[in-house]
Amino acid sequence: MHMNHAQTYADMKIALLGGMLPLSNLQNWTLSFDMFERALPQPLATTEVSIAGFSELFPPEAPLPHALHSIPTGPVYKRWRGNMVTLHQLVGRGGDDWSDLLCIGYRLEEKGHWVGNLSDIRPSLRLAGFQDLKPRDVIRDLALLANQSLEGSKRVRFRAACNALDLLRGHEIVRHAGLLPSTPIGTLPKRTKSGSFRIDLPPGLKIFETYPVHIRDAIRTVHFTALKLGLVGADDVSPTELLDAITKDERVFDDLALRMKPNSLQIYRQRAIRSLGELDTRPKGADLSWEAMGAALRQILPEESRSIVDRFGQLRSAAKKAGVLPSGVTTALVAQWLAEASKDARGSIRVGARLLNEMFELGEDLARFLPAAPIDRSALPGGTRVARTKSLKELCG
């Protein structure tokens, strides 16, 4: 029987007396269990190990009347009860892992007040947007994300709590109970003078540490955001994987848009996509650029109608500035470009988006250039078609 599989209190007794638990002064722990066995109304072998059931029989403040003949009251009772709670934790039946960790911490601490910082870890994680985590989920990558999300005194308390976790994880009781991961969180980065955090890039992106600072910052920023959103792995990521994460899912730039000015966001997008694309090791496929799409569309239009391709105009300019191919245009991006554009340019962007929508009616020949879905009419007031006598489909015959 492994200690984490104790089903009844008879199993717990076997684990204790058999030396399967990481406890010194076994005589003291055996005495505590003997007191519990005498006070327990049912036989050990038929009573399931349960911290909730134990707490009903033996509340925190004082034992119930039926146990008074076996267990002393006052400070002795509280020390005895603490021993029994620890035994529950060591056989994997302690209940809430956070409470278990705090309880073990207070029992292990001899000097200082570092254990008190543990109580800040859970609310700090929730403030940073991480819900329903167990202590063993708090690895360094997650702590880095939370550290950047918190501000002021909240970040100070979180850092102190992480230090407390690292101090606690070295104790054998904590390791035996499996409450924390074995690898320490370590020192968390502080803010630089510019107000940003220095987050080391993973091995697959280390090459960008040698790039000019403006490119390196763009890569760090999009990587950190993709990591926070769970779009890339915590251990490592290649340029190709990060490129896919930031071009196939708008959440990275939607998140950055909450704290970056529109012009800065476009610059970061362009730098990141271009720099990652240069290191994309996949075989290069067909040319899917705006120029290639325009040339393909002209080939199927009658000569007198080919000038219609020029009506992509401002949409093409906005997309190319952001490093976005026709296939990467989304409703959210069109809405963003419209909001940033001058009054004169907005009409042209809408015309280009409507023209892109009409290309969905042209069949498979041009499908390789198109985004996953047409631009939603919510971003195109006035309709989704370009105003003219014939539709693009009718013009192409």
C-alpha positions as CSV (number, residue, x, y, z in Angstrom):
1,M,0.0,0.0,0.0
2,H,1.4,3.4,-1.0
3,M,0.8,6.2,1.5
4,N,-1.3,8.2,-1.0
5,H,-3.8,5.3,-1.3
6,A,-4.8,4.9,2.3
7,Q,-8.6,4.2,2.3
8,T,-9.3,3.4,6.0
9,Y,-7.7,4.5,9.2
10,A,-6.3,0.9,9.5
11,D,-4.3,1.7,6.4
12,M,-3.1,4.9,7.9
13,K,-2.0,3.0,11.0
14,I,-0.1,0.5,8.9
15,A,1.7,3.3,7.0
16,L,2.6,5.1,10.3
17,L,3.9,2.0,12.2
18,G,5.6,0.6,9.1
19,G,7.8,3.7,8.7
20,M,6.2,4.7,5.3
21,L,5.7,8.3,6.3
22,P,8.5,10.9,6.5
23,L,8.2,11.5,10.3
24,S,10.8,11.8,13.0
25,N,10.1,11.1,16.7
26,L,7.8,8.2,15.7
27,Q,6.8,7.6,19.3
28,N,5.1,11.0,19.5
29,W,3.1,10.4,16.3
30,T,2.1,6.9,17.4
31,L,0.9,8.3,20.8
32,S,-1.3,10.8,18.9
33,F,-2.8,8.0,16.7
34,D,-3.4,5.8,19.8
35,M,-5.4,8.6,21.4
36,F,-7.4,9.0,18.1
37,E,-8.1,5.3,18.0
38,R,-9.4,5.2,21.5
39,A,-11.7,8.2,20.8
40,L,-13.0,7.0,17.5
41,P,-16.5,5.6,17.8
42,Q,-16.1,3.0,15.0
43,P,-13.3,0.4,14.3
44,L,-10.4,1.7,12.2
45,A,-10.9,-0.9,9.5
46,T,-14.4,0.2,8.7
47,T,-13.9,4.0,8.9
48,E,-12.8,5.8,5.7
49,V,-10.0,8.3,6.0
50,S,-11.7,11.7,5.6
51,I,-10.6,15.1,6.8
52,A,-14.2,16.3,6.7
53,G,-15.4,13.4,8.8
54,F,-12.4,13.9,11.2
55,S,-13.3,17.6,11.6
56,E,-16.9,16.7,12.5
57,L,-15.7,14.4,15.3
58,F,-12.9,16.7,16.4
59,P,-13.6,20.4,15.7
60,P,-10.7,22.9,15.8
61,E,-11.6,24.4,19.2
62,A,-12.4,21.4,21.4
63,P,-13.3,17.7,21.2
64,L,-16.9,16.6,21.3
65,P,-18.1,15.2,24.7
66,H,-17.7,11.5,23.6
67,A,-14.0,12.0,23.2
68,L,-13.2,13.8,26.5
69,H,-12.2,10.5,28.3
70,S,-9.5,9.9,25.7
71,I,-8.2,13.3,24.6
72,P,-7.2,16.3,26.8
73,T,-8.6,19.8,26.1
74,G,-6.9,23.1,25.7
75,P,-3.4,23.5,24.0
76,V,-2.7,19.8,24.2
77,Y,-5.8,19.1,22.1
78,K,-4.8,21.6,19.5
79,R,-1.3,20.1,19.2
80,W,-2.8,16.6,19.0
81,R,-5.3,17.7,16.4
82,G,-2.5,19.3,14.3
83,N,-0.6,16.0,14.4
84,M,-3.7,14.2,13.1
85,V,-4.3,16.7,10.3
86,T,-0.7,16.3,9.2
87,L,-1.2,12.5,9.1
88,H,-4.3,13.0,6.9
89,Q,-2.2,15.2,4.6
90,L,0.6,12.6,4.4
91,V,-1.7,9.9,3.3
92,G,-3.3,12.1,0.6
93,R,-6.5,12.8,2.5
94,G,-6.0,16.3,3.7
95,G,-8.8,18.0,1.6
96,D,-7.9,21.3,0.1
97,D,-4.2,21.4,-1.0
98,W,-3.8,25.1,-0.2
99,S,-5.0,24.6,3.3
100,D,-2.8,21.6,3.7
101,L,0.2,23.6,2.5
102,L,-0.4,26.4,4.9
103,C,-1.0,24.1,7.8
104,I,2.3,22.2,7.1
105,G,4.1,25.5,6.7
106,Y,3.0,26.7,10.1
107,R,4.0,23.4,11.7
108,L,7.5,23.4,10.1
109,E,8.4,27.0,10.6
110,E,10.7,27.6,13.6
111,K,12.0,31.1,13.0
112,G,10.9,34.1,11.0
113,H,7.5,34.9,9.5
114,W,7.9,33.7,5.9
115,V,5.1,31.2,6.1
116,G,2.6,34.0,6.6
117,N,3.4,35.1,3.1
118,L,1.9,31.8,1.8
119,S,-1.6,33.1,2.4
120,D,-1.1,35.7,-0.3
121,I,-0.3,33.3,-3.1
122,R,-3.8,32.1,-3.9
123,P,-5.5,35.6,-4.0
124,S,-2.6,37.0,-5.9
125,L,-3.0,34.3,-8.6
126,R,-6.7,35.0,-8.9
127,L,-6.0,38.8,-9.3
128,A,-3.6,37.9,-12.1
129,G,-6.4,36.0,-13.9
130,F,-5.4,32.4,-12.8
131,Q,-8.4,30.5,-11.3
132,D,-8.8,27.1,-9.7
133,L,-5.1,26.3,-9.5
134,K,-3.5,23.8,-7.1
135,P,-0.2,24.5,-5.5
136,R,1.6,21.9,-7.7
137,D,0.4,24.0,-10.8
138,V,2.5,27.0,-9.8
139,I,5.6,26.5,-11.9
140,R,8.0,29.2,-12.9
141,D,6.5,30.0,-16.3
142,L,3.1,30.7,-14.7
143,A,4.7,32.7,-11.9
144,L,6.4,34.9,-14.5
145,L,3.0,35.6,-16.2
146,A,1.4,36.5,-12.8
147,N,4.4,38.6,-11.8
148,Q,3.9,40.8,-14.9
149,S,0.2,41.1,-14.5
150,L,0.3,42.4,-11.0
151,E,1.1,45.9,-9.9
152,G,2.6,47.7,-6.9
153,S,2.1,46.1,-3.5
154,K,0.2,43.2,-5.0
155,R,3.2,42.2,-7.0
156,V,5.5,42.6,-3.9
157,R,3.2,40.3,-1.9
158,F,3.1,37.8,-4.7
159,R,6.9,37.7,-5.0
160,A,7.2,37.1,-1.2
161,A,4.7,34.3,-1.5
162,C,6.7,32.6,-4.3
163,N,9.8,32.9,-2.1
164,A,7.9,31.2,0.7
165,L,6.8,28.4,-1.7
166,D,10.5,27.8,-2.6
167,L,11.5,27.6,1.1
168,L,8.7,25.2,1.8
169,R,9.2,22.8,-1.1
170,G,12.6,21.6,0.3
171,H,10.9,20.0,3.4
172,E,10.5,16.2,3.2
173,I,6.9,16.3,4.4
174,V,5.9,18.6,1.5
175,R,7.8,16.5,-1.0
176,H,6.2,13.3,0.3
177,A,2.7,14.8,0.1
178,G,3.3,15.9,-3.5
179,L,1.9,19.3,-2.9
180,L,4.5,21.3,-4.9
181,P,6.4,20.7,-8.1
182,S,10.1,19.8,-7.4
183,T,11.6,22.7,-9.5
184,P,11.8,26.0,-7.6
185,I,10.2,29.1,-9.0
186,G,13.4,31.1,-8.5
187,T,14.0,34.8,-8.7
188,L,11.3,36.7,-10.6
189,P,12.3,39.6,-12.9
190,K,11.8,43.1,-11.7
191,R,10.6,46.0,-13.8
192,T,13.2,47.9,-15.9
193,K,13.5,51.7,-16.0
194,S,11.2,51.7,-19.0
195,G,8.5,49.9,-17.0
196,S,8.8,46.6,-18.9
197,F,9.9,43.2,-17.7
198,R,12.9,41.3,-19.0
199,I,11.6,37.8,-19.8
200,D,14.2,35.4,-21.2
201,L,13.4,33.9,-24.5
202,P,13.1,30.0,-24.7
203,P,15.9,28.1,-26.5
204,G,14.1,28.1,-29.9
205,L,14.0,31.9,-29.9
206,K,17.4,32.6,-28.4
207,I,18.7,33.7,-31.8
208,F,16.6,36.9,-31.4
209,E,18.8,37.9,-28.4
210,T,21.4,38.9,-31.0
211,Y,19.0,41.0,-33.0
212,P,18.6,44.8,-32.8
213,V,16.8,45.8,-29.6
214,H,13.6,47.0,-31.4
215,I,13.2,43.5,-33.0
216,R,14.1,41.7,-29.8
217,D,11.5,43.6,-27.8
218,A,8.8,42.9,-30.4
219,I,9.6,39.1,-30.3
220,R,9.7,39.1,-26.5
221,T,6.4,40.9,-26.3
222,V,4.4,38.7,-28.7
223,H,6.0,35.5,-27.2
224,F,5.1,36.5,-23.7
225,T,1.5,37.3,-24.7
226,A,1.2,34.0,-26.6
227,L,2.5,32.1,-23.6
228,K,0.1,33.9,-21.3
229,L,-2.8,33.0,-23.5
230,G,-1.7,29.3,-23.8
231,L,-1.1,29.5,-27.5
232,V,2.5,28.2,-27.2
233,G,4.2,25.8,-24.9
234,A,6.0,26.8,-21.7
235,D,9.1,24.8,-22.3
236,D,10.2,25.9,-25.8
237,V,8.8,27.3,-29.1
238,S,10.3,27.6,-32.6
239,P,10.0,30.7,-34.8
240,T,7.5,28.8,-37.0
241,E,5.3,27.9,-34.0
242,L,5.2,31.5,-32.7
243,L,4.5,32.8,-36.2
244,D,1.5,30.5,-36.5
245,A,0.3,31.5,-33.0
246,I,0.3,35.2,-33.7
247,T,-1.0,35.0,-37.3
248,K,-3.7,32.4,-36.9
249,D,-5.2,33.7,-33.7
250,E,-6.1,37.4,-33.2
251,R,-6.0,37.1,-29.4
252,V,-2.4,38.0,-29.1
253,F,-2.8,41.4,-30.7
254,D,-6.2,41.9,-29.2
255,D,-4.5,41.5,-25.8
256,L,-1.7,43.9,-26.7
257,A,-4.2,46.4,-28.0
258,L,-5.5,46.9,-24.5
259,R,-2.2,48.5,-23.4
260,M,-0.5,49.7,-26.6
261,K,-1.2,52.6,-28.8
262,P,-2.5,51.6,-32.3
263,N,0.6,52.9,-34.1
264,S,2.9,51.0,-31.7
265,L,0.8,47.9,-32.1
266,Q,1.1,47.9,-35.9
267,I,4.9,48.4,-35.7
268,Y,5.2,45.4,-33.3
269,R,3.0,43.3,-35.4
270,Q,5.0,44.1,-38.6
271,R,8.4,43.6,-36.9
272,A,7.4,40.3,-35.3
273,I,5.7,38.7,-38.3
274,R,8.5,39.8,-40.7
275,S,11.4,38.6,-38.4
276,L,9.7,35.3,-37.5
277,G,8.9,34.7,-41.2
278,E,12.5,35.1,-42.1
279,L,13.3,32.1,-39.9
280,D,10.3,30.0,-40.9
281,T,11.8,26.7,-42.0
282,R,8.8,25.4,-43.8
283,P,8.9,25.0,-47.6
284,K,7.7,28.2,-49.2
285,G,4.4,27.6,-51.0
286,A,2.6,29.7,-53.6
287,D,2.8,33.5,-53.6
288,L,-0.3,34.6,-51.6
289,S,0.6,38.3,-51.5
290,W,-1.8,41.1,-52.3
291,E,0.0,41.6,-55.6
292,A,-0.4,37.9,-56.5
293,M,-4.1,38.0,-55.6
294,G,-4.6,41.1,-57.8
295,A,-2.8,39.5,-60.7
296,A,-4.9,36.4,-60.4
297,L,-8.1,38.4,-60.3
298,R,-7.1,40.5,-63.3
299,Q,-6.6,37.3,-65.3
300,I,-10.2,36.2,-65.0
301,L,-11.8,39.7,-65.4
302,P,-12.6,41.2,-68.8
303,E,-10.1,43.8,-69.9
304,E,-12.4,46.7,-69.4
305,S,-13.1,45.7,-65.8
306,R,-9.6,45.0,-64.6
307,S,-9.1,48.4,-63.0
308,I,-11.5,47.2,-60.3
309,V,-8.5,45.5,-58.6
310,D,-7.2,49.0,-57.8
311,R,-10.1,49.3,-55.4
312,F,-8.4,47.2,-52.8
313,G,-6.4,50.4,-52.3
314,Q,-6.5,51.4,-48.7
315,L,-7.4,48.0,-47.4
316,R,-4.2,46.6,-49.1
317,S,-2.1,49.4,-47.7
318,A,-3.4,49.0,-44.1
319,A,-2.9,45.2,-44.3
320,K,0.6,45.4,-45.7
321,K,1.6,47.9,-43.1
322,A,0.5,45.4,-40.4
323,G,2.2,42.5,-42.2
324,V,-1.1,40.8,-43.0
325,L,-1.8,38.8,-46.2
326,P,-5.3,38.7,-47.8
327,S,-5.9,35.3,-46.1
328,G,-5.2,36.9,-42.7
329,V,-7.8,39.7,-42.9
330,T,-10.4,39.4,-40.2
331,T,-13.5,41.4,-39.2
332,A,-11.6,42.5,-36.1
333,L,-8.7,43.8,-38.1
334,V,-10.9,45.7,-40.6
335,A,-12.7,47.3,-37.6
336,Q,-9.3,48.3,-36.2
337,W,-8.1,49.8,-39.5
338,L,-11.3,51.7,-40.0
339,A,-11.0,53.2,-36.5
340,E,-7.4,54.3,-37.1
341,A,-7.9,55.6,-40.7
342,S,-8.7,59.1,-41.8
343,K,-12.2,59.9,-42.8
344,D,-11.2,59.9,-46.5
345,A,-9.6,56.5,-46.2
346,R,-12.4,54.7,-44.4
347,G,-14.6,54.5,-47.5
348,S,-11.8,52.9,-49.5
349,I,-11.1,50.3,-46.8
350,R,-14.8,49.4,-46.8
351,V,-14.8,49.0,-50.6
352,G,-11.7,46.8,-50.5
353,A,-13.3,44.6,-47.7
354,R,-16.5,44.3,-49.7
355,L,-14.5,43.4,-52.8
356,L,-12.7,40.7,-50.8
357,N,-16.0,39.3,-49.7
358,E,-17.3,39.1,-53.3
359,M,-14.3,36.9,-54.2
360,F,-15.9,34.2,-52.1
361,E,-18.4,33.8,-54.9
362,L,-15.7,33.0,-57.5
363,G,-15.2,29.4,-56.7
364,E,-12.0,27.5,-55.9
365,D,-9.6,29.2,-58.3
366,L,-9.0,32.1,-56.0
367,A,-9.8,30.4,-52.7
368,R,-6.2,30.1,-51.7
369,F,-6.0,33.9,-51.3
370,L,-9.1,34.3,-49.1
371,P,-9.4,34.4,-45.3
372,A,-11.3,31.7,-43.4
373,A,-14.5,33.6,-43.4
374,P,-15.9,36.7,-45.1
375,I,-15.8,40.1,-43.3
376,D,-18.9,40.4,-41.1
377,R,-21.4,43.0,-42.3
378,S,-21.2,44.6,-38.7
379,A,-17.8,46.1,-39.8
380,L,-19.2,47.2,-43.2
381,P,-22.2,49.5,-42.8
382,G,-24.0,50.0,-46.1
383,G,-23.7,46.4,-47.3
384,T,-21.1,43.8,-48.2
385,R,-21.1,44.3,-51.9
386,V,-19.3,47.0,-53.9
387,A,-21.8,49.4,-55.6
388,R,-21.9,48.7,-59.3
389,T,-24.1,47.4,-62.1
390,K,-22.7,43.8,-62.0
391,S,-21.3,41.7,-59.3
392,L,-17.7,40.5,-59.4
393,K,-19.1,37.0,-60.2
394,E,-21.1,38.3,-63.1
395,L,-18.2,40.3,-64.4
396,C,-16.0,37.2,-64.4
397,G,-18.7,35.3,-66.3
